């Protein structure tokens, strides 16, 4: 792996970044990098992750993103160093203005990603440390991971658009039980209810996530992968299958004319690996 040398990487290095960014071939790795604070979330961290996702979307050499933590925890949630006033933003706004939830800004950016995201949850996570993983396409957890939906026990409510994401992953009854009860969910229950897709030894979490990310993208056309991700996530909240039909019809129509489809069919018939000519940056159709 090599260190990131992009503009975001250089800028972040000057500002003592809260994340680190690496490459493993076609995979970009984002590491939450505040191990002395159990990778507690800050506004700077959210902004840095969003900036990297802007870069990965624009870089056709990137096929997937892996999000993980440095040290023994994935993310302890919001940094509570400011004490009881940590979540009070009233002094920062004028009149009746309500500022956007910072966790939501991050999860909405992840939701819009054109590259698959795999979360390598290398240890305990709580609060936004859990909800930031919900828009990932796959969550791989270590055997010592646990998930704290502790908002109500802090006088808060679930954030980061998790009231939309969580029920779609684990079902409404489970989401209600975990969040209203401010539950610390053990990894076995998280696997059983569908919050995580795989549990592995702690020293295998990262390499498993890389392998999963590579398996998801190795044989797929990049534009098709981007469209498929958006179709499945967006249609999860559509009011009718008719909405999916309209979006599918556009995607099939535009993709059917593409060089990718010609190459995909011919490579299958000729029994050879495909070399897809289309790129996400230039050839992604607007179907929504």
PyMOL commands that set and color helices and strands:
alter all, ss='L'
color gray80, all
select helices_A, chain A and resi 7-14+35-37+43-58+83-85+90-92+102-111+128-131+151-154+162-170+172-180+187-193+202-217+222-235+241-256+259-269+280-283
alter helices_A, ss='H'
color red, helices_A
select strands_A, chain A and resi 2-3+19-24+27-32+64-69+116-121+125-126+138-142+146-148+184-186+198-200
alter strands_A, ss='S'
color yellow, strands_A
deselect
rebuild
show_as cartoon
